[in-house]
Amino acid sequence: MRIERDSLGEVQVPDEAYYGPQTARAIQNFPISGQQMPAPFIRAHVMLKKAAAIVNMELGLLDKPRGDAIAQACDEIIAGADWSRDQFPVDIYQTGSGTSTNMNVNEVLASRANELLGHPRQPIINTNDPKNAQAPDGNPAALPEAPDGNPVVPRQSNTPPTTNPSVHPNDHVNMGQSSNDTIPTSMQVMAAMMMQNQLTPALDQLIDSISRKSKELWPVIKTGRTHLQDATPIRLGQEFLGYAQQLGDISMGWVMVTRFPLLRLPIGGTAVGTGINAHPKFAGRLCKLLAEWSGCKFKETDNHFSAQGTLDTVTTAHSCFKSLAISLTKIANDIRWMASGPRAGLGEIELPAVQPGSSIMPGKVNPVICESVLMVCQRVIGNDAALTAAACANNFELAMSMPLAAHLLHESITLLANACRNLATQCIDGIKATPRGPELVEQGLMLATALAPVIGYEKAADIAKEAAKTGRTIREVARGKTSLSDAELAKLLDPETMV
């Protein structure tokens, strides 16, 4: 361990860590879930820090050596450098503004930038002799103890002296920023990029898969159902066409609509939305860089007070994810019902056998992909409730539960994107129709519906009741109870004309 100091005093930090005292305090303060902020969020936050360093250099607020070092440190983290992979340990359940995560990133970037500038990574105590350690009052200081009970010995760097300036996490990495505008900005950048690069392509893939299956199954005519009861015939391909339209018009459309507000970023508002300590041109230039790097059309928000004081933007986006989850629930449930059986259920379609279905019943195959999708949907719907509760905690100029909101957004987008791809490749693409659907059409009682315009509703209902009671078909009963010829019955009861 090593000793570092912040505004609250001294704190022990693991010797190999790039982070500093504020991160160490956060680790001590929030031993809650063991879940760290999502990696895509950290990357988005580091992208923001790189853009901030570049813009502050352009505005003459940050010297080039410091700015270039910060930008290089950002590039290394974005590229997944080995040294950076365990440097962001702060728990999701932390301060509601995400200040601990913002300072974690600031400290790591400052430490790495200092290394790049030829400085020691961490602050130095200029003695190797524990006896020479001085307290602030000039008296010998008692050495703090590490967790194993041994004294923590201050260390002196072997790094040669340098004339380069050193980098400070607040003064330089966080220049022109506050946790209160950077955390919501990074959350929106993360969500917009994930929707663009993961969710939308996955939805496209699923829609294409269902559309192809609709065409493949178009010739198959089966019994339609309403209220879980037999209804008039329908093409199996028509059912799948409905699923494709549901995802295309509703879910896909809302993804595009709700993504647009995410592109209006809170950066530039700093602490409460007034922009104190930020250059007037800082936010606009930073958003332009983020747009260039991400392919998303980011711009500065028109109203920083709304953008920083609420979670309205992300709750609106997540409501779209809930709608998608509802759509996928209907589709997955329909598919597993149609595949039920195969002998004691509907058995109208056959699903790909991706794994044995039972540890005790040989030969059983379950609709496991559909069940996986359903659990994803249940989680996303639960996340929406959690995010709604988080959004209700906002007070005055701060959206108070931003780390949780970022976690929920990341999880829901990730789950939905993966579930859509998996449903397409592991289930939809391999679905096959069985003879069961067409075979049951001739036995369907609702074929009497086609007779009603000719013989009247009441007489058609009597035919349906007698067919149900005797086990005969509508065609057989109608032959004896109407004057319709076989040719006329064949035309009226032709499933092709009903679909």
N, C-alpha and C positions, 0 to 999 in steps of 0.2 A: 504493500500500500504506500501511497504518498500523501502528503498533506497539501491541500490547496485552500485558498481563502476566497470567500465571497462577502457580500454585505452583511451576512449574519455571523461571520466568523470562519473558523477553520473547520474543514471537513476532510475525511479520508476518502481517497479515490483509488481504485485499482491501478497499479503501476502501469499496466499495459494499455489502459483505456485512453482513447482520444477525447472522450467527453470529460467534463470538469465538475466543479462542485455543485452546480445547480442540478445537474443530472443525477449525481450521487445522492443528493437530498431527495430527489423525486423517487429514486429506487427505494430509499428508506421509508418515505412517506406513503407510498401507494403499493403495498404488497397485496394486491387485490385479486387479480385474475390470472396473472402470468401471461396475458395476451398483450403483445406490443402493437403499436400503430401499424396498419397495413403497409407492406413494402411499396405499393404504388402511391400511397400517400406520401411516404418519405421521399420517393423520387420526385413527386410533384413539388414538394416543399423545397427540395434541393434545386430543382429547376428555377423556382422562384428566386432563391438566394443567388443563383448564378446571374439571372436577369437583373437582379437588384445591383449586384456588383458592377456589371457592365454599364448599366444606366448611370449609377453614381459616378463612375469614371468619366462617362461622357459629359456629365453635368459639372465636372470639375470638383466634386465633393470627396472623391476617393482617389488617392494616388495610384498610379499604374502598378507598381510592385505588389501592393496589397491586393488590388482588384484582380490582377492576373492570377495571383496565388489562390485567392478564394475561388475564382472561376475554374481553375485547374482541379482544385479539391472537389468541386461540384461534379466536374466531368468524371472523375475517378469513381465517385459514389454512384452516379447514374449508370456507369459501365459495370457496376458490381464488383469493384475492387475487393480483393480478399480482406484487406485490412479493415474495411468498413462494415462487414457483414454482421458483426455483433455489437455495434456501437450505438444502437437505438433501442435501449431496453426499457424505456418508460412505459408503464402500464396504461391501457386505454382509460381506465377509471382513475382519472387524475383531476387536476384543476379544470374547471369547465371551459375555460378559454383555450386550453391546450398550451399554456405558457411553458409548461415543463417540456413538452415536445419541441416547441420552437427553440427554447434555450438549449436543449439537447443537440439539435441540428446546428445551432450557432456555435456551440462549444466544439463540436467535432470538426466543423469546417475551419474554425480558427486554429485549432491544434494542427490540423494537416497543412493549412496554409503556412503556419509558422515553420513547420518542418521543411516545406518547399523553399522557404526564404532563408534556410540555414540556421534557424533558431532551434532551441530545444522545444520539444513538443509541448511541455508543460512548464509552469512557473518554477523557478529555481530558488532553492535556499542555498546561499553561497557558503556552505560549510559542510565538510564531511565528518566533523567532530560533533557528536551529540551534545557535548558539554558546552559548546559555543552557541547552541540554539538560544535565541533571546525572545522573551515575551515582549509585548508592546511597551511595558513599563521599563524595559532595559534589564530586568532581572533574568537569570537563567530560567528557561521555560521547561516545564515538565513535558517529556515526550509522550504523545498520545499512544494508546495501545491499539494494535490491530485486533481483528476478531479472535486470533489465536492466543492473545494475551501478551505477545511480545511487543516491545516498543517499535514504533514506526520511525525509522532512521531517515532524516532528510537526506536527499541525494543532490549531488552537484553534477551538472551536465558536462560531458566530455566534448560537446559540440564546440567547434572553434568559434571565436567571436565573429560577428557579421555586422556590416554597416546597414543592412536592410532593415526597414521598419518592421515592427512586430504587429500581429493582427489580434484585435480584441473582439470577442464574440458579440458584445453589445455595440461598441462604438463603430465597428467596421462591417461585420457580417450582417448585423441587424439595422444598419443605417437606413433611416427614413421609413422604418417599419415598426409595427407592434404585433404582438401575438394576436391581437383582436382583429387585425385585418389580414395578416398572412395566413392564419390557420383556416378561416373560411375560404380564402382564395385558393389555397392548395386543395381543400376539400372539393371545391367546384371544378378545379382543373382536373383532379383525379377522376371525378365522376364523369365529366364530359369526355375525357379521353377514353375511359373504359367503355362508355356507351358507344363511342365512335369506333373503337378498335376491337371490342370484344362482343358486346351485346348485339349490336346491329348486324354484324356479319353472321353471328350464330342464329339470329332470328331469320335472316335471309336464307341460310342453309336449311333450316327447318321448314320454312314456307315452300322452298323449292322441292324439298323431299315430299311434302304432303301433296303438292300440286302434281308432281309426277305420279304419285300413287293414285290420285284421283283419276287421272287419265287411264292408268292401267286397270283400275277396277270399275271403270265406267260401264262395261257391258253387264255387270253383275246386278241383278235386281233382287232385293230382299224386302223383308217386312219393315216398314217404318214403325216408330213407337212414340207415343205421347203418354205421359203419366205412367211410364213403364208398362203400358198396355199396348197390344197390337193396334197398329193404325194402317193406313193405306200404304201400298208399296213405294219404295224409294230406291234409287240407284245407290249402291255402296259408294260409287265415285262421287255422288252428290253430297253424301255425308262428309267425305274428305274435302270436297270443294268448299264446304261450309267452314271447315277447320282452317283451311288456307286463307279464306276471306277474313275470318275472325282475327287471325294473327296479323294479316296484312293491313286491314283497314283500321282495326281498333288498337291492338297492341303496338304494331309498327308505327302507326300514325301518331299515337300518343308519345312514343319514344322520341320522335322528331320534335313534337311540339314542346314537351317538357324539357328537352335538352337545351332549347334556346335560352331560357333565363339563366342557366348555369354559365353561359358565356359572358355574362356581365359581372365582372369581378370586383370584390370589395377593396382590393389593394389601393392604398393611397389615403384611406381614412384614418390610419394609425389608431390611436387609443379609443376615441369615441365617435369617429366619423368626421371630425373637423380637419384632419390632415396635418395636425401639429407635428413639426420636425420633419416633414416630408416636402421635397421640392415640388412646386406646382406641376412640373412636367414629368415627374418621376413615374406616376402610375400609368399614364398614357404610353410612355415609351416601354415600360416593363411589359404591359399587356401586348404590345406589338411584337416584342421578342417571343413571348410565350405562344402567341399565335403562329409565328413563323416556325417555331420548333415543333409544335404539336399538330399543326394542320387544323386546329380549331379556331374559329373566328372570335377570339377573346377581345373584349373591350372593357374599359373602366366603367363601373356602374354609374348611373345617373344620380343615384341617391345613396350615399354611404351610410346614412343613419338607418335606413331600412335594411340595407345589405348586411350590416354588422349587428343590428339589434334583433334580427329574426332568423329563423331557419326556414322561412317560407319557400325559398327557392328549392332547397333540397327536399323538403317535405312534398312539394308539388312533383318533383321528379320521382320520388319514391312511390307516390300514389300511382304512377304509371307502372312501376314494377309490380305493385300489388294487383293492378288490373291484368297485367300479363300473367301473373301467378294464377289468377282466377280463370283466365282463358285456358291456360295449360292444364289446370285441374279438370275442367270439363272435357278436354280432349283426351287426357290420359285415362280418365274414368270411363269414357265411352269406349275407348279401345280395349280396356281390360274387360269390360262387360261383354263386348262383342266376341272376345276370345274366351269367355268363360266356358268351363266344361272340362274336356271337350265333348263329353257325352251327356252329362247331366246339366249342362248350361246352354247358353245360346250357340256357341261354337261356330259362329259365322265367319270368323277369320282365324288364321293361325299365325302366332307370333314367332319370331326367331327364338330358338331354344339356346339361350346364352349360358345357362348354367342349370345343374340339377335343382329341382324345386323343393326337395324335402330330404331330411336326414333319415326319415323312417319309411316313406312311401316311394318305392322304386318307380321310375318312369314319370314322375310328376314334374311338370314344367310350369313355373309361375310367371306372371307378368311383372318381373322384377324391375325392368327399366321404367315401366309406368309407375310402379310404387316408389322408385327413387325420385322420379319427377314430382310425385305428389308430396313427398316429404320436403323437397326443396320449396314447393309452393307454400306449404304450411309454415316453413321457417320465414319465408319472405313476408307472408301476411303477418306473422308475429313481429318481424322487424319493423313493419309499417306501424304497428301499434306502439312499439318502443320508441320509434322516431317521433310519433305524434306526442307521446308523453314528454320526450326531450324538448320538443318545440314549445311545449306549454311552460317550460321552465325559464323562458327568456324574460329578462327584466331590464328596463331602461335601455342603455346603449350596448348591451352585450347579449349575444346568443350564448347561453351558459353551458350547453352540453355538446360542444362541437366535437371533441374526440369520439364520443359515443356515436354521434351522427355520421362521422366519417367512417367509422368501423361498420355501421349498419349499411351504409351505401355500398361500401366495398364488398361486403359479404353478399348482399342481395344481387348486385350486378354479376359477381363471379359465379354464384350458384345458378342464376338464371341462364347465363351464357353457356356454362358447361352442361346444364340440363338440356337446353335446346339442341346443342350439338349431339349429345349422347342419345337423345330421343330420336333424332333423325337417323343417325348411323346404326344404332344398335336395335332399333325397333321399327320405325316407319319404313325404312328402305327394304326390310325383309318381310313385311306383312304379305300374306297370301290369303285369298278368299277360299272358303271351303264350299262344297255343294249344299251345305245346310241352309243357307239363306234362301236361294232360289227354290229349294224343295218345299220350304214352309210357306212360300207365297200362295201356292194353290190351295193350301189348307187354311189360309187366313180368312177370318170371319169378316174383316173389314172390306173385303172385295165387294160386299153388298153395297158399299158406298157408290160404286159405279152404276148400280141398278136404280138407285133412288131417282135420278132425273127422268127415268123412263116409266117406272112402275110406282113411284111415290115413296116417301120416307117411311111411312108406317108399314107398307107391305114389305119393303126391303128389310126393315127391322124384324118383322116376323120370320123372314127367311133366315136371317142371321141367328135368331134365337133357336130355331129348329135345327140349324146346322150345328150349333154349339151343343144342343141337347142330344142329338143323334150321332154326332161324330162324322157326319157326311160333309162334303164340301158345299160351298155356296152354289157352285155350278150344278151339282147334283140335285139340291133342293129346288133351285129355280126352275129346273126342267119340269118338275111336277107341279109347281105352284104358280107358274106364269105361262103365258102363251108364246113366249119368246122361243124362236127356233135355235137350233144348235149354232147356226151361223151367226145369229144375232148375239147369242151368249158369248160366243168366241170373240166377237168384236168388242162387246162391252167389257168382258172380263180379261182382256189382253193386258198383261202388266205393262207392256211397252207403252200403251196409250195412257196409262195412269201416271207415268213418271216423266 
